[in-house]
């Protein structure tokens, strides 16, 4: 499996602090390999078919493609920001 993201998502990732960037990249590599031992949750209602990967305060929302995982977006949310 391959994880990919838009140019905007890639630029956002490059702008993260070094430690956060390392954690996000490590989680994405784990997602590519197996997805085991990650905090993944299937989303419901209007986002049904999408999944959320939690990495600290950051959330990666993605959906599966035919042969790849396609990263839909990245955001940083603290509890209660919604």
N, C-alpha and C positions, 0 to 999 in steps of 0.2 A: 504494500500500500504506500501511497505517496501523499504527503500533505502539501497543499499549495495555497497561496493567498494572493490577493490583489496587490498591485504596486503600492497602494495606499497603506495596506496592512504591513507590507514589508518595510516601508519607511517608518511606520510607527514602531515596529519591532526594533529597528536600528537605533531609534532615539531613546530606548529604555536605558535605565541605569545598568551598569555592567552585571551586577549580581542578579537583578530581575531578569535581564536578557538571558543569562545563563540558565536560570530556572525554567523560563518559558521554552527555550530551545531544547532543553533536556526533556521536558514534558512532551513536546511535539515529536521528538525522536522516539520516545516511548510509545506515543500514539501510533506512529508509523509502524513500529515493530509489532506491537501486540495490544496496546491499550490497557494492559493489566496494571493494577496497583495505582490507578489514577482516579481522581474524583470526577467521574463522568455521570451526568444525569440526562435522561431523555426529557425534552421539553414537551409541554402540552399545549392544548388549545390552538391558537393561531400559529404557534411555532412547532406544531407537531411535525415530526420528521427531522427536526434539528436536535442537536445534542450540545450540552454545555460542559466544558472542561474547566474546572476551577484550579487556579494556581495562585494561592494567597488571595490578595484582593482583586486579582485579574480574572476575567472570564473570557474563554474562547468559545464562540458559538460556531458550530460547523454542521454540515450534513454530508452524508456519504454520496459519492458519485458512483458511476458504474465500476470504475477500476481504481478510484482515488478517494481520499477524503478531501473535500474542498473546504477550506477555511472561509467562513462567511464574514466574520468580523471579530474584532478584539475590543474589549472595553475593561475599564477598571471601575469597579463598583464596591463601595463600602455598604455594609448591611444597612438598610433603611433608605438608600438613595433612590429607590424606585418609586 
